[in-house]
């Protein structure tokens, strides 16, 4: 039975003073860094869980059994090359790199997920939960972006330089061939799931470092 995760959209939020103020500045003076990190990590965990469910449901509904082993062996050609590196290498890099890489990953997926919603609406038999999950993730990704911007300002005390979305993701196009279009959508969901897990991992690594533990494992 599929977990109906989409109704939980109201349980994670930011205090009123964390929201955008007049002049476009996002501030959060009253919340502690530790509490803010906890909320953002909870947000990222939920997004990853819903992305896992959506990917599995899409595979079950639309991917032929005969080609699933090939997709599993071949993996997905994902576009977020800027966050590559071994676990050991990632543990050695700075908090600033982790924060900015996390923000870039989040921002690079906002437009592709919006486009995916349009594509899924055209499926004749797409289950309602898949459509709701995709919409939920798209909305919560924007909230997560805001939270990471606030977190970066608190941790680094600097303005955010917004990067251009990764072109291979931003220019997501639906292919005319039905099977090819389905495989493209599945690849998109699979790649997003991987990046959602990276975002969660990077944030938990930051949390571990803030706690000044002797070692932090990915």
Secondary structure by P-SEA (a helix, b strand, c coil): ccccccccccccccccccccccccccccccccaaaaaaaaaaaaaaaaaaaaaaaaaaaaccccccaaaaaaaaccccccccccccaaaaaaccaaaaaaaaaaaaaacaaaaaaaaaaaaacccccaaaaaaaaaaaaaaaaaaaaaaaaaaaacccccccccccccccbbbbbccaaaaaaaaaaaaaaaaaaaaaaaaaaaaaaaaaaccccccc
